[in-house]
Amino acid sequence: MDVTLDSEAQADPAPARLSAAVADGAPAAAAAVHQRPVVTELRLSAFGAHRGAVFALEPVTLLAGPSGSGKSQVLTAYGALAALGAGATLEGAFPDPRGRIPDRALPDGQGRRGFRIGCTVDGPAGPVRLDLAVQAEPTLRIVGERLAVDGQILLATALRDPGRRSVQASWLTGGAVGVTRAPLPDDRLGTALLPLRVAGSTAGQRQVLAAAEQVVVALRSVFPCDPVPERMRAPVPPGEGRLLGDCANLADVLRRTRHECGTRHALLAAAARTGCAGPVEGLDVRVPEQGPVTAVLDRGRAGPATELGRLGAGELRFLALALVLLTGPGVLAMDPAAELLSARQALTVLADGFDRDLDRRQSAELLRLALLSCGRGHVRLLAAVGEAAAEAARVTPGVAVVDLTP
């Protein structure tokens, strides 16, 4: 079965091994380069077409490769970890778990098959590794989880009794106790539950909390985005102005940014001059007293305004993606860590088919915007692209291109 972590992770961690590196009063880990928690590595140990795959993630990372090379699976794995970090159940994070079982994986004697994924989150607590083993058949459940810093295991879980819907968890306590053991649900990420279970009264507990919270903050600060032009054409009713993942309410969000984010709205209008055909003086909205919101391109003296519904698919996708890159969590329909200042969080945008329907000019402008936004440290981008966009990105400083060509 492909669902177990290695023997060290599955074994109930001994107090000496867990607590040797952290005693009460021990100094904290060395300061990390990343002051905002960010995912810097994604591991697909056994997931779909990927086995033993490790992906280093830079501020702007593009996935390239032919159809079937596994680009979408990388984004799916990241998105699933993000959902689990936000408190989702396994069923919510993996609606099609059997489709994530590694290719040609054979069941064990009990008919069990599954997959393994993980990530590394850099931040003030140092590089924190999270590894997860999931059983997909015959029952969807977590069978092993490990949270570690510098090789020291802070949390380890293992499935002890298949008849119970729980895993046995052990986490570092430090002091006289050494380790705390307790059952955790087998359908949720144990790391995300630790802040509710650990008091933080010892140095060991505080290290566990710092590592767990760093992982949760990074994973929750994710916005999967795939604009669907056909859903963006019609006027929309006014709402709270938070952009949906399919960008169907783009007009309402433009209404909000025009009034609340003048600088960013101006940047978006400037980008539209490059990404949209014809002269563009600005982006405007029509908001009747009672009725839906309509977004338009202001053509200035060149002619009447053009409603977004009349734009091409590439123009609509361009505008939506540019808006995502130029804004932040407050304008996107996502649930970041509200207890942490936004200045201490980095938004990660996940985009499948980033350059779909775009021409070279539009792709180049989006890449420029990505480098501009990501260079400030507030935004990161992980996107799958076609070969034309990848070819241009390979010679663009600051862009990391991951080739998945078999």
C-alpha positions, -999 to +999 in steps of 0.1 A: +000+000+000+013+035-009-002+053+020+023+048+048+049+073+058+083+058+065+087+035+096+100+064+117+070+085+111+045+056+117+061+045+150+048+061+182+076+087+188+096+080+219+098+109+244+136+110+241+135+114+203+109+141+204+123+162+232+160+158+229+165+189+209+141+211+229+143+215+266+127+242+287+146+274+282+163+262+250+170+290+224+146+294+195+155+283+160+176+306+139+158+334+122+143+324+088+148+344+057+110+345+051+093+367+077+059+358+061+050+321+062+052+307+026+052+273+011+087+268-005+085+232-014+058+208-025+063+170-023+043+145-042+058+113-029+030+092-044+002+111-061-014+105-095+013+105-121+039+117-096+062+095-075+091+109-055+085+144-070+098+174-052+090+209-065+109+240-052+085+270-052+098+305-059+077+337-057+068+332-094+067+295-104+053+282-137+046+246-144+053+235-180+049+203-199+026+184-223-009+174-216-009+145-191+024+155-176+008+162-142+007+200-141-029+201-128-022+174-103+005+196-087-020+224-083-046+200-070-023+187-043-014+222-032-051+232-032-060+202-011-033+209+015-046+245+016-082+233+022-071+209+050-051+238+066-083+258+066-101+231+084-118+212+056-124+174+059-106+149+037-138+145+017-140+182+010-103+185+001-103+154-021-137+150-038-122+123-061-097+105-039-095+074-061-083+096-089-053+106-068-040+071-062-006+067-079-007+051-114-004+013-113-005+012-075-016-022-062-037-028-031-023-046-001-037-077+015-066-057+030-074-040-003-060-006+008-046+020-016-038+056-011-014+085-017+013+107+000+019+144-002+037+170+018+052+205+018+078+227+035+067+261+049+094+286+056+089+314+081+099+328+115+098+293+130+123+280+104+116+255+076+087+233+088+080+200+070+045+186+068+040+151+054+006+133+050-004+098+042-040+093+030-058+060+025-083+064-004-096+028-006-116+012+009-122+041+033-110+077+029-089+085+060-056+099+072-033+071+083-002+091+091+009+127+096+042+142+105+053+177+114+090+183+118+116+211+121+153+204+113+147+167+115+130+169+149+095+155+149+070+177+167+039+158+158+034+123+146+001+103+140-005+067+131-036+046+125-036+020+154-072+006+152-088+005+118-121+000+135-120+035+150-124+068+131-093+083+148-055+082+147-031+081+177-012+114+179+019+122+198+033+158+201+062+174+219+055+187+253+089+192+268+096+195+305+089+165+328+061+151+306+081+149+273+053+139+250+015+142+250-005+114+234-042+117+224-065+106+196-073+129+167-099+126+140-088+106+109-106+130+085-089+163+094-054+176+094-039+172+129-016+201+125-046+225+120-061+211+153-030+216+174-036+253+183-069+241+200-052+213+219-018+227+230-016+251+259+018+266+251+030+265+288+064+249+280+091+256+255+083+224+237+047+232+234+055+267+222+077+253+195+049+229+184+024+258+183+048+281+164+054+254+137+017+244+134+005+280+132+032+288+106+020+259+084-017+268+089-012+305+080+007+297+048-018+271+037-048+293+044-034+322+024-042+305-009-066+316-037-072+291-065-083+310-096-096+299-130-116+327-147-145+315-168-152+341-195-188+329-202-197+335-166-182+370-166-201+385-195-235+391-179-242+420-155-242+409-118-262+420-088-242+442-064-227+423-035-198+425-011-173+429-039-151+398-031-139+381-063-149+344-067-126+318-080-143+317-114-143+355-115-180+355-124-186+386-103-158+406-119-181+436-125-191+439-089-154+437-078-145+465-102-172+486-087-156+481-053-120+487-064-130+519-082-143+534-049-120+518-023-087+510-041-080+539-064-043+532-069-048+495-077-078+503-099-056+527-118-029+501-122-055+477-135-068+502-160-032+508-172-027+470-177-060+470-197-044+493-222-020+466-230-042+435-227-074+448-244-079+457-280-085+493-290-079+525-270-086+522-233-089+553-211-101+535-180-124+509-164-158+521-153-190+506-140-227+513-144-247+509-112-284+517-116-305+524-085-321+490-088-305+465-110-273+446-118-238+461-121-222+464-156-185+469-161-172+488-192-140+498-209-140+536-212-128+544-248-125+581-242-129+602-273-124+572-295-160+561-291-187+548-268-177+525-238-176+488-244-193+465-220-172+436-207-198+412-221-186+422-256-149+414-250-131+383-261-124+354-239-087+363-237-094+399-227-118+388-199-093+363-185-066+388-187-085+414-168-095+389-141-060+376-136-045+411-136-071+420-109-061+390-088-024+398-090-029+435-082-052+431-052-051+411-020-071+388+004-095+416+013-108+417-023-107+379-029-133+353-017-109+335+006-105+330+043-069+340+054-058+339+090-079+368+104-060+368+137-028+378+119-021+411+103-023+410+065+012+425+064+025+393+079+008+370+054+017+362+018-011+354-007-004+325-030-024+324-063-030+290-079-039+293-116-044+263-139-041+273-176-027+307-167-022+316-203-053+300-217-070+321-245-042+347-241-019+360-269+018+366-263+013+403-256-013+395-228+008+367-214+039+389-212+019+417-195+005+393-169+040+380-162+052+415-157+024+422-133+032+389-114+069+399-111+059+434-099+035+421-072+055+390-062+087+411-059+072+429-029+067+397-010+030+400-005+019+377-034+032+344-048+021+327-080+021+290-089+006+285-123+004+259-151+012+273-186+015+262-222+047+259-241+046+294-257+043+311-223+069+288-208+094+296-235+091+333-229+093+328-191+125+307-193+144+338-204+127+362-180+147+369-148+129+361-116+106+334-130+111+298-121+099+273-148+094+237-137+094+213-167+073+182-163+082+167-196+085+129-192 
